[in-house]
Amino acid sequence: MSRRLELRGVSRHFGAVKAVNDVSLVVEPGARHGLIGPNGAGKSTLFSLIAGQQPVTAGSIIFDGRDITKASMPARAKLGIQQTFQHARLFLPQTVQENVALAARRSKGVQGALWRPASSYKQVTARALECLSLVGLEDRAGTVTGNLSHGERRQLEVAILLAGDPEVILLDEPTAGMSPAETAAFVSLVQGLPDDLSIVVVEHDLEVVFSIASHVSVLNLGELIASGSPQQVRHDALVQAAYLGGADAQDVFDTSPRESA
Amino acid sequence: MNRFSAPAGFVAAIVVLALTPFFATTFAVSTLTQILSFSLLAASVSLLMGQGGMPTLGQAAYLGVGGYAAGLLAIHVTTDALLGLLVAAVAGLVASLLTGWLVVRGRGTYLLMLTLAIAQLLAQVANSWVSVTNGSDGLIGVPHQTLFGASLASTVGSFWFVLAVFALCMAGLALLIQSPFGHTLRGIRDNETRMRALGYGTVGYKLAAFGIAGVVSAVAGSLTITETQYMAPSEMNYIASSIALIASIAGGTTRLWGAVLGSALVVACQVLLPEAWQGKGPLVLGVVLILVVYLVPGGFAGALSRVVARIRPRARREGTRHVAKA
């Protein structure tokens, strides 16, 4: 069911700033792919390029053999590429169940139906509750989302993703701001997700990355500097340099004359 | 509990309204007629703002489009009121889709400014296209509309017709708000970017809402013709639109019956003021709006809901947000 995602020389430049530069990587079906790198390495930008939130400056993105470089964000979500956001983006005034139901209605194709009450679509309700119980939020279905704790909101993010029947999910710093207990619970939640689902996770907490990912890519200053198994990456000299602050700060600011914007 | 009692309450309200001509004065009935047709305009604003998160200062323009369409039809072709409604609705749909295509791409203040600009543009067309619209004097000499050959000239006759159309439109909007489409609109209102990330092409849904609101407003315009046999550029400019916006906000934008309460307030400020206050309607309305915004956030509908919630706290927790247990 799950399909292959491939980035070919993907770049995103803001004037002279190369937020993401010539990144090529492959996410195999069912992969557990970690994406790490210091602050400002371009991880979140890379995610937004994959999800279609912003356009690439160069390169192409292939999913399931199809070039989706020009596809809009909603179109990519329909194809099955979905993301969580670094800062949880939820429908705060609505109930937890309604948050998930919005995703479930879209994946069931009934989101534009006009006359029947939304509550009469039993398959949507069932799917929403199923996804909530997968992440352990079934008891909170009727709660207004704004009243959830930080950790619960992260769980809800995952439930929303699952309800959208994704093929590839992009988790952007899912455990940021979580307590150690919440982090541990979240890691086991992700470990328990269906095997055929491809997962790409950006994370600062390397323990989390190494316990989830079977393949790790390292970004620094917008470029891919290493890619391999957690073991290989852990011992890579470039990675250690990047994390220990060995990278030359001059690289951050391109000193060549700025192109006219 | 709400899902079961709301339709019953709605039907009861319509029945009571239908009986008013038997005990109320002609003036009261004609005031009610005005409130009902204006409510449809306010409800279309509520649909856009309360459900879709799109504030508008131009909705009366589509009332004008519908009013002119129905008025011109009555003058030149047929006085049939149902055909008038149909032609007005189609004209409103076309006008709102053509202009909405641009509007729904804006957000927040920009969207508001776009609606304002388009409304003024349409009002100016009505003003300048004298050969068709008779310019700033408005359509004069519109004959009374007829229903299946019977004249709707009497106050009571036009009241019943307006009430029936009002009831149908409100029921349709209520169904719409409960439907998946309504939930989609509220999702867009609360977090449009997230909706796009979920796979919703949000522009299309917003445009659909704009088209539906345009149809409802145009129907209100056709009812204005039924009731007053008159339509003029001043009925469709930004001042008229802002009064509809005020009615929607005062009543509570997220509930349909809020639009009716708000419209009652607005019409009352125009026609029910004592002799000495004649012409000071806008002033009174302004003061009332300030009071509502500060004292009853969420409008009358919000205040009433809070009272109901206090009386029936269990019902609110379990019922109003459509939480279904599988």
Interface residues (C-beta under 8 A of the other chain):
Chain A: A51 Q53 S72 M73 P74 A75 A77 K78 Q82 Q83 F85 R89 L90 F91 L92 P93 Q94 T95 Q97 E98 A101 L102 A103 R105 R106 S107 V110 Q111 G112 A113 L114 W115 R116 P117 A118 S119 Y121 K122 V124 T125 A126 L129 A141 G142 V144 I160 G164
Chain B: R3 L175 L176 Q178 S179 P180 F181 G182 H183 T184 R186 G187 D190 N191 T193 R194 M195 R196 A197 L198 G199 Y200 G201 T202 Y205 A208 R317 E318 R321 H322 V323 A324 A326
